[in-house]
Amino acid sequence: MIIRNGNVVLENGVVKTDILVENGKIVKLAENLPTDGTPEIRADGLYVFPGLIDMHVHLREPGYEYKEDIESGTKAAVKGGFTQICCMPNTDPIMDNKVVVSYVKNRAKEVGACKVHPIGAITKGEKGEQLAAIGEMQKAGAVAISDDGVSVKSSRVMRLAMEYASGFGMKCLCHCEDKDLVDGGVMNEGLSSTIAGLKGIPRAAEDICIARDLALAESLDVPVHICHVSTHSGVRLIRDAKRAGVKVTAETCPHYYAVTDEIVTGFDTNTKVNPPIREEIDKQAVLAGLKDGTIDCIVTDHAPHHINDKNVEYNFASFGISGIETSFGFAITYLYKTGLMNLSEIAEKMSAAPARILGLDGGKIVENGVADLMIADLDEEWIVDPAQFVSKGKNSPFGGYKLNGVVKYTIVDGEIKYQG
């Protein structure tokens, strides 16, 4: 196909040009490519991005298909502009062995709309006691390891995991949370939790584990990745570690840079997420971290839930936000339209950096590169309506929000997988 006359988002800026795609590859970037009967997509006034890559998604399969499955999750992903996603291991059974990793890979090839890369567990059963079969999982297709959903409590086990994983060229993706400090908390500890009368989760619960994992990475001289950073103090710890030469990368989510915990005082259980939405000082620090490179990438932490998991009292509701269909809109509305970041910087955070961190093919628009592309209208407005989500998880607190940035096409390996 030829993508005609689009504003193509490259590493160093935006260029109006045509793109020729053949056999799943970008063959040529040039103006006024000849018309020879090749199918064309008219992209006048639209923007062509490298396919988005989400390195933190929960697809729920196997075990929790009533919340989401690989088919519904990947269809939601391409609607959101994502061509590659990495799924976390807290399934049932836990993805801590090559059998479950292989199942996810094969199932994704069978029904998936986009590419799916499994992330194996760090420990068996995510119990934090014995290392999982890391090498076998890598051979089966795992691209990293994480006990996402829980933090590895034992520093010794975490040290062994980081050493062992680095031997396979893999990274530990660290869910940083001191459960003893969380102590049943359900939202950020602060003024809003006092007003709401809900038990708060202190920043220290996240920061202590960030500091530990940074210390381990420094002492071992191995890379580490910090998941869903939400605190201003956590951003500072990571910034200081980078300046000291620690091999650390980090991610955050739209709900940490776009809103504050004031939205929780309405008791909408869809605002309940882990780590919790924080205060204005944290939101501003996350935005600054994105801008200065302290935070390398934007992920969704897409955590779909059945309505019954959320339609209960706040204290008993499940943690998580269904976010894969709104992430791009939030980036355009809260980062690009505000002037904080340009389009190349957004493509870096949502495509190039995740590919680089996990060693994935893609993330950039270059000749001879993989034809994973997304075409969007950045000026068109839309209203978030969770009832219209492709995902089974309708649990978004952003219903009624007005966003810019509508995905028109998602192209995976040169094939149109979504057309708006």
C-alpha positions in Angstrom: 0.0 0.0 0.0 0.9 3.7 -0.3 0.1 6.0 2.5 -0.3 9.3 0.6 0.6 12.8 1.8 0.6 12.2 5.6 2.4 14.2 8.2 4.9 11.5 9.2 6.2 11.6 12.7 10.0 10.8 12.6 12.6 10.8 15.4 13.7 14.4 14.6 10.4 16.0 13.5 7.4 15.8 11.3 7.7 15.5 7.5 4.9 15.6 4.9 5.7 12.6 2.6 4.4 9.3 1.2 5.1 5.9 2.6 5.4 2.8 0.4 4.7 -0.5 2.3 5.5 -3.9 0.8 5.6 -7.4 2.5 5.2 -5.9 5.9 8.1 -3.5 5.5 8.4 0.2 5.0 10.2 0.2 1.6 10.3 3.9 0.8 9.7 7.4 2.3 9.4 9.9 -0.5 7.2 12.7 -1.8 4.9 12.1 -4.8 5.4 8.3 -5.1 4.1 7.2 -8.5 0.5 5.9 -8.7 0.7 2.4 -10.2 -2.5 0.7 -9.0 -1.2 0.0 -5.5 -3.9 0.5 -2.9 -3.7 3.9 -1.2 -4.6 5.5 2.1 -5.2 9.2 1.8 -3.7 10.8 4.8 -4.1 14.5 3.9 -4.2 16.5 7.2 -3.6 13.3 9.2 -0.5 12.3 11.2 1.3 9.0 10.7 3.0 7.6 13.9 5.0 4.5 14.4 2.7 1.9 15.8 2.3 2.5 19.6 3.9 -0.1 21.9 2.4 -0.7 25.4 4.8 -2.6 27.6 2.4 -2.9 30.5 -1.0 -4.5 29.8 -3.2 -7.1 31.6 -5.0 -9.4 29.1 -6.3 -11.6 31.9 -6.1 -14.8 29.8 -5.8 -17.5 31.0 -8.1 -17.6 34.0 -9.9 -14.3 34.0 -11.6 -14.2 30.6 -14.7 -12.7 32.1 -12.6 -9.5 32.6 -10.8 -9.6 29.3 -9.2 -12.1 26.9 -6.5 -12.0 24.3 -9.0 -11.4 21.4 -10.9 -8.6 23.1 -7.7 -7.0 24.5 -5.8 -6.9 21.2 -8.9 -5.5 19.4 -9.1 -2.8 22.0 -5.3 -2.2 21.6 -5.5 -1.6 17.8 -8.5 0.7 18.3 -6.2 2.7 20.6 -3.4 2.8 18.1 -1.2 0.0 19.5 0.5 -2.5 17.3 2.5 -4.3 20.0 1.6 -5.0 23.6 3.3 -6.8 26.5 1.1 -8.7 28.9 1.7 -9.1 32.6 1.9 -12.6 34.3 -0.8 -12.3 37.0 -3.1 -14.7 35.3 -4.5 -18.0 36.5 -2.4 -20.0 36.4 0.4 -17.5 36.9 2.6 -17.1 33.8 5.7 -18.5 35.6 6.6 -21.3 33.1 7.1 -22.0 29.5 3.7 -23.7 29.1 1.7 -20.6 29.9 4.0 -18.3 28.0 3.6 -20.6 24.9 -0.1 -20.6 25.4 -0.3 -16.8 25.3 2.0 -16.6 22.3 0.0 -19.2 20.3 -3.4 -17.8 21.3 -2.3 -14.3 20.3 -1.2 -15.6 16.9 -4.6 -17.4 16.5 -6.9 -14.5 17.5 -4.8 -11.4 18.1 -5.2 -8.2 16.2 -1.8 -6.9 17.3 1.5 -8.5 18.4 1.6 -9.8 21.9 4.8 -10.3 24.0 4.4 -12.2 27.3 6.1 -11.0 30.4 7.0 -13.9 32.7 6.8 -13.9 36.5 9.9 -13.3 38.6 8.9 -15.9 41.2 6.9 -19.1 41.1 3.2 -18.2 41.7 4.3 -14.6 42.3 4.8 -15.7 45.9 8.2 -14.0 46.2 10.0 -17.1 47.4 11.5 -19.2 44.5 12.7 -17.9 41.1 10.5 -18.9 38.2 12.1 -20.7 35.2 13.4 -17.5 33.6 15.5 -19.1 30.9 12.8 -21.5 29.8 10.3 -18.6 29.6 12.6 -16.5 27.5 13.0 -19.4 25.0 9.2 -19.7 24.9 8.9 -16.0 24.0 8.9 -14.0 27.2 10.6 -10.5 26.8 11.0 -9.6 30.5 10.0 -10.7 33.9 7.8 -9.0 36.6 5.7 -10.0 39.6 3.4 -7.1 38.7 0.5 -6.8 41.1 2.8 -7.6 44.0 6.3 -6.5 45.0 9.0 -9.0 45.6 9.4 -8.6 49.3 12.7 -10.4 49.8 15.7 -8.2 48.8 17.7 -11.4 48.5 15.3 -12.9 46.0 15.1 -9.7 44.1 18.9 -9.5 43.9 19.0 -13.1 42.5 16.3 -12.3 40.0 18.1 -9.3 38.7 21.4 -11.1 38.4 19.8 -14.2 36.7 17.6 -12.2 34.3 20.6 -10.0 33.2 22.4 -13.2 32.2 19.6 -13.8 29.7 19.6 -10.2 28.5 16.2 -9.6 30.2 15.0 -6.9 32.6 13.1 -7.1 35.8 10.0 -4.8 35.6 9.5 -3.8 39.2 6.2 -3.3 40.9 7.3 -1.1 43.8 5.0 -1.4 46.8 5.7 -2.1 50.5 2.6 -4.1 51.4 3.2 -3.5 55.1 3.0 0.2 54.6 0.0 0.0 52.3 -1.8 -1.8 55.2 -5.2 -2.0 53.6 -5.1 1.5 52.0 -7.3 2.2 49.0 -6.2 5.7 47.8 -3.4 8.2 48.2 -2.8 9.3 51.7 -3.4 13.0 52.0 -6.1 15.7 52.2 -8.5 13.9 49.8 -8.3 10.6 51.7 -9.1 12.6 54.9 -12.1 14.3 53.3 -13.3 11.0 51.9 -12.8 9.0 55.1 -10.8 6.3 53.2 -7.6 4.7 54.4 -4.6 6.2 52.5 -1.5 4.7 50.9 1.6 6.8 51.7 4.1 7.7 49.0 6.7 5.9 51.1 5.1 2.6 50.3 6.2 3.1 46.7 9.4 5.0 47.3 11.0 2.5 49.6 10.9 -0.3 47.1 12.0 2.1 44.3 15.1 2.9 46.4 15.8 -0.7 47.1 15.6 -1.8 43.5 17.8 1.1 42.4 20.3 0.2 45.1 20.4 -3.4 43.8 20.8 -2.3 40.2 23.6 -0.1 41.1 25.5 -2.6 43.3 25.1 -5.4 40.6 25.6 -3.0 37.7 22.6 -4.5 35.9 19.6 -2.7 34.3 16.2 -2.4 36.1 12.9 -0.9 35.0 10.5 0.8 37.5 6.8 0.3 36.7 4.0 2.9 36.9 5.8 5.7 38.8 3.3 7.9 40.6 5.1 10.0 43.3 7.2 13.1 43.1 9.7 11.6 45.5 10.0 8.5 43.3 10.7 10.7 40.2 13.4 12.4 42.2 15.0 9.0 43.2 15.1 7.9 39.6 16.5 11.2 38.4 19.3 11.1 40.9 20.0 7.4 40.1 20.3 8.2 36.4 22.7 11.0 37.1 24.8 8.6 39.1 25.0 6.2 36.2 22.5 3.6 37.4 21.0 1.6 34.5 17.4 2.4 35.2 14.4 3.1 33.0 10.9 4.0 34.2 7.3 4.3 33.0 4.2 6.2 34.1 0.5 6.2 33.1 -2.0 8.8 31.8 -3.9 8.8 35.1 -0.7 9.9 37.0 0.0 12.9 34.7 -3.5 14.1 33.9 -5.5 14.0 37.1 -5.2 14.2 40.9 -6.7 12.3 43.8 -9.5 14.9 44.1 -11.4 12.8 41.6 -11.6 10.0 44.2 -13.8 12.0 46.6 -16.8 11.2 44.4 -16.3 7.6 45.4 -16.3 6.3 41.8 -14.6 2.9 42.2 -13.2 3.3 38.7 -10.7 5.8 40.2 -9.3 3.0 42.4 -6.0 2.0 41.0 -2.6 0.7 42.2 -0.5 2.7 42.8 -3.1 5.3 43.6 -3.7 8.6 41.8 -1.7 11.1 43.7 -1.7 14.9 44.4 -0.9 18.0 42.3 2.8 18.0 43.4 3.1 14.4 42.1 1.3 15.1 38.9 3.6 18.0 38.1 6.7 15.9 39.0 5.5 13.2 36.6 5.0 15.7 33.9 8.5 17.2 34.5 10.0 13.6 34.5 8.4 12.9 31.2 9.8 16.1 29.7 13.3 15.8 31.0 13.7 12.1 30.3 13.7 10.8 33.8 10.6 8.8 32.9 11.3 7.0 29.7 7.9 5.8 28.5 4.1 6.0 28.8 2.2 2.8 29.4 -1.4 2.2 30.1 -1.3 -0.5 32.9 -4.6 -1.5 31.2 -6.4 -3.4 33.9 -9.9 -4.4 32.7 -12.4 -5.6 35.3 -15.9 -7.0 35.2 -18.6 -4.6 36.4 -19.2 -6.8 39.5 -15.5 -6.1 40.5 -16.2 -2.4 40.7 -19.9 -2.2 41.5 -19.3 -2.5 45.3 -18.2 -0.3 48.1 -14.9 1.6 47.5 -13.0 -0.5 50.0 -13.9 -3.8 48.4 -13.6 -2.8 44.7 -10.7 -4.2 42.6 -7.8 -1.9 41.7 -7.4 -1.0 38.1 -8.3 1.3 35.1 -9.2 0.1 31.6 -7.0 2.5 29.7 -5.7 1.2 26.4 -8.4 2.9 24.3 -7.9 6.4 25.9 -4.1 6.6 26.3 -3.3 8.2 22.9 -6.1 10.7 23.4 -4.7 11.7 26.8 -1.2 12.1 25.3 -2.4 14.4 22.6 -4.7 16.4 24.9 -2.6 16.7 28.0 0.9 16.6 26.5 0.9 17.8 22.9 -2.0 20.3 22.9 -0.7 21.9 26.1 2.7 22.4 24.5 4.6 20.3 27.0 5.8 17.8 24.4 6.1 17.7 20.6 4.9 14.8 18.5 8.4 13.2 18.1 8.7 13.2 21.9 5.3 11.5 22.3 6.3 8.9 19.7 9.5 8.4 21.7 7.6 7.8 24.9 4.9 5.6 23.4 6.8 3.7 20.7 10.6 4.0 20.4 11.5 3.8 24.1 9.4 0.7 24.9 10.9 -1.0 21.8 14.4 -0.1 23.0 13.9 -1.1 26.6 12.6 -4.6 25.7 14.5 -5.2 22.5 11.5 -5.2 20.3 11.5 -4.7 16.5 9.7 -1.5 15.6 9.0 1.8 17.4 10.3 4.0 14.5 9.3 4.9 10.9 12.4 4.1 8.9 13.0 2.6 5.5 13.5 -1.2 5.7 11.8 -1.0 9.1 8.7 -3.0 10.1 5.4 -1.5 8.8 3.7 -1.0 12.2 2.0 2.3 11.8 -0.9 4.4 13.2 -2.7 7.2 11.4 -4.6 9.7 13.5 -6.5 13.0 13.3 -5.1 15.2 16.1 -7.7 17.9 15.9 -10.8 15.8 16.0 -12.5 15.8 19.4 -14.2 12.9 21.0 -16.0 12.2 24.2 -14.9 9.2 26.2 -17.8 6.7 26.6 -16.7 3.5 28.4 -19.8 1.7 27.2 -18.4 1.9 23.7 -15.0 0.4 24.6 -14.0 -2.7 22.6 -12.4 -4.0 25.8 -14.6 -6.1 28.1 -13.4 -3.8 30.8 -15.6 -0.6 30.9 -13.9 0.5 34.2 -12.7 4.0 33.3 -13.2 7.0 35.5 -12.9 9.3 32.4 -16.4 8.9 30.9 -17.5 12.3 29.6 -13.9 13.6 29.2 -13.4 15.5 26.0 -10.1 14.4 24.2 -8.3 15.2 21.0 -6.7 12.6 18.9 -8.7 10.0 17.0 -7.1 6.9 15.6 -8.1 6.4 12.0 -6.0 3.4 11.0 -3.8 0.9 12.8 -1.5 -1.1 10.5 0.4 -4.2 11.8 3.1 -5.7 9.6 1.6 -3.9 6.6 -2.0 -5.1 7.2 -4.8 -2.8 8.3 -6.0 -4.2 11.6 -8.3 -1.2 12.6 -10.0 1.4 10.5 -12.0 4.1 12.3 
